Every structure is written in structure tokens, then in C-alpha cells.
Amino acid sequence: MTWIIKRSWLIYLVHGKYNMQRSTPGKENYMNSFSCVITGHRPTRFKFKYNEKDKRCQRIKKCLQEQLIRLYHQGVRCFWVGGAMGVDMWAAELLLRMKEQQAYQDVELCLALPFEGYNADWDDWHRKRMDFIRRYAEKVLVLGEMPSSESYKKRNYYMVEQAGHMIAVYDNAHNMRSGTQQTVNYAKKKGLQIIYIHPDTAQVTAEDITKK
């Protein structure tokens, strides 16, 4: 009975409260070309840690915004983020600010979360920021039913499968075992066009896997 209740609650979260829109078979490849997944490290990976006023953090955010705008002008409208602290949160907030401008009103912010309560141990400030993001996101999907590495993997893979582009705040030359590495590797396998932003220098490089 407990399992049934949990299952029903999950269905409500995904199909009811957050109004999930299902993709139409046969249109996925076409729609993916208008979608981008954003991935990157949590604050502890960066030299500035949680200090978002640091010039290095501001440089990464500026670079993120520039790449979001560039992809928008290439026709990308749907942007997927995974709901973590750090790059996910920064990108989501940048997209919501873009959406406030008339020129970018058709931007869609989509959240894919690993499971409900994944952020239960966050500090109050970060939880409030994520609550705000959830409230104004176009879609919010909860992919897993319970805390597990498999739920995070499912979330990461799902986002990649929705997209034709990726922005990764990631050092592609020095692989570090992480959820970001997992997501980037899967994006390479699926042939996404990847834009890398170096987490220390904010240098931008691009990789088009489809041309290899």
C-alpha cells in the first residue's frame, strides 16, 4: 500500500502539479535541435566555492549568458537544467532573467530533478532560490522515486535525450569523476553539439560530435 501511495504521488507530481508535456513520436529528432541541456559542477568544484560575488564566478555567469543568447539566435528555445546548486542554478536564473525581456519571452526553462526531496539538506537561501526556479519553470519533471545514484543517472540521461545541444561548464582536458562527466560522456555518445566553458578560465571551446 505504501508503494502504491508513493507511486500515485509521483504520478501527480509529474503529470499533474507540474504539467508535463509529452513528446510526440516521430518529432523527437526535429524538436531536439531546438533544445539544449546545461550541465556543470557544484560550487565545491570551483576555486571560489560559494562566493558568487567573486570575479571568477561572475566571469563564468557572463560567459554562460553569452552562450545562451548565442544558441537562442540559432533557434534553440528549450533549455534543460538538472536542479543542482552551482551551474544548474546559475543557468536557470539567467534564463528566467532572459525570459523577462521582450526579445526572449519564448525561452522555455525545463527542470529535470532526480527525486523529490533531493535538496532537503540544502541551506535555506539555496532552497528558496530553487523554489523560485521551480515556480517559474515551463516544465518540472521528477525522474526518480527514491534517493539513489540511479535516479541521478536517469535524470542526466533523460536531459541529454531531449537535446541536440549542450553547454558544459567542464574541463574536457582533465576528466573528473562526477555527474557532469557522466552527462558529458553520454552527450558525446548521443552526438550532441557541445560548448565547453572551462570552470577555471571561462575559456569557450566547441565540439560538434556529428562531424566526426
N, C-alpha and C positions, 0 to 999 in steps of 0.2 A: 504493500500500500504506500509506504514512504517513497519508494522508487517511482510509482505512478504519479504521486503528487509533485515530485521534483521534475519529472518529465513534462507534466502539464504546465508547470510554472515556466520551464524553459521554452516551451512552445509559445506561451503567452508573451514572453519577453521578445522572442524573435519575430513572431508573426503578428502580434497584437500591438503591444505598447510601442514598439519601435518601427512598426510598419515596414517590414522587409519587403522589397520588391524583387520578385524572382526574374531571372533572365530567361529569355525566350530561346528555345533550342534553334540552332541554325544562325543565330545572330551574335553568338559569343565572340568569335574572332573579330567581327566588324566592330563591336562595341568595345572590345579590349583596346583597340587602337586609340580610343578616346579616354582611356583610363590610365592612371599612374599609381603605383604603390610607393610609399615613402618608408624607409627603414633607416635605423641608425642606433647609436649606442645610448645607454642611460647616462645620467650625469657623472657617475663614478668613473667612467672611462676617460673623461676629459680632464685636462690639467687644471681647469678652473672649477671642476666639481659642480657644486650647486650655485655658484655665483654667476647669475645670468647678466649681471651688470659688467662683468669682465669684458674687455675689448675683444678677446678671442671668441667669446660666446656671441657677442654682437656681430662679429665678422661672419660667423657661421650662419646666423639667422639671416643676415643680409644676403648672403650667398644663396641660401635656401629660397628666399623670396624671389630673387632674380631667376632662379631655375623654374620655380612655379609659374612665374609670369611668362617665361620663355615657352614652356610647354603649353600654357593656355593659348598663346598665339599660334601654336602649332595644331590647335584643335582639341587638346585634352581638356576635359571638363570635370571628370570624376577623379577624386584623389582619395586613396585608401591609406589609413594610418592604423597602427595597432594599439593605441591607447596607453602606451608606457610613458614614464617620465623621460625627460630628455628630448631627443629628436622628434619622437611622435607628438609630444605635447607642443613643442615649438612650431612644428609644421601645421598642426591643427589650428593653433591660434593665429598663425599667419594667414591661413586660408579663410578663416572667419572674418579677419580684417579685410582681406581682399573682397570678400562677398559683400561687405558693407558699401563698397564703391560701385557706382553705376556700371562701370566698364566690365566688372567681373561678377555681376549678380547671378549669373548662371553657373557659377562654380558649385560643385557638389562635394561636400566633405563626408566621407563614409568611414565609420569606425568598425573595426573587427576586433572583438575582445575575446580573450582566451576562455574566461568563465566569469560568472557573477562573483563579486567579492574579491577579485584578483588584487585590488588596490586597498584592501582592508587595513593593511599596516602602514599606509602612507601617512605623512603628516597632514594636518588639516588644510594647509594652504594648497598643496598639490591636489588633494581630493576635491576641494572647491573648484579649482581650475578645470579638472576633468569633468566634474558635474556640469559645469557651464558648457564645455565642449559637447558633451552628450546631449544636452538640451537643444543645441542648435545644429547638430549634425543632420545631414539629409537622411542617412541610414545609420543604425547601430545594430550590429549583429553579434550575438553571443555564440561562439562556436563550440565550446566545450561545456560539459556538465559538472566537472569537478576539478579541483586543483591537481595538475599533473603536467609533466613535460610534454606529454602527447597533446594536451589542449593547446599549449603554446605553439607546437609544431603545426597543428591543424590550422590555427589562426594564421600563422606565417604563410603556409602553403596556399590557403584559401585566397589571401590577398594577392599573391603572385598570379594565381589563376584567373583573377578578374582583370588583369592589367596587361598593357603592351609596353609600358614604360616603367622605369624605376629611378627614383632618386635615393642614393645610399650615402649617408654620412659615414664613411667607412674607409679604412686604409687597405686598399686592394693588394698592396705590395707586401703587407705583413699580416697574414691571416691570424685572427684571434678567435678561439673557440667561443662562440656566442650565438644568441638568437639572430643577430644581424648577419653573421657569417652564414648561418643556415638559410636565411631568407635570400641572401645574395646568390649563394650557390644554386638554389632552386630556380631563381630568376635566370641565371645563366643557362641552366638546363632547358628551361622553357623558351629561351630565345628572346627575352625582353631587351629593349634598348635601355642601357644603364648609364646614368650620370653619377659619377662618384664625386663627393665632396670630402676632401681629406679632413679628418677630425682635429688635426693639429694646425694645419696651414690654411685650410679652407680652399686649397687649390682644386680646381674643377677639371675632371677628365671624363671623357665619354667613351663608351664601348657599345658598339652595335653588333650583338652576337649573331644577328640574322645574316650578316655579310661574311661570316667565317665559314 
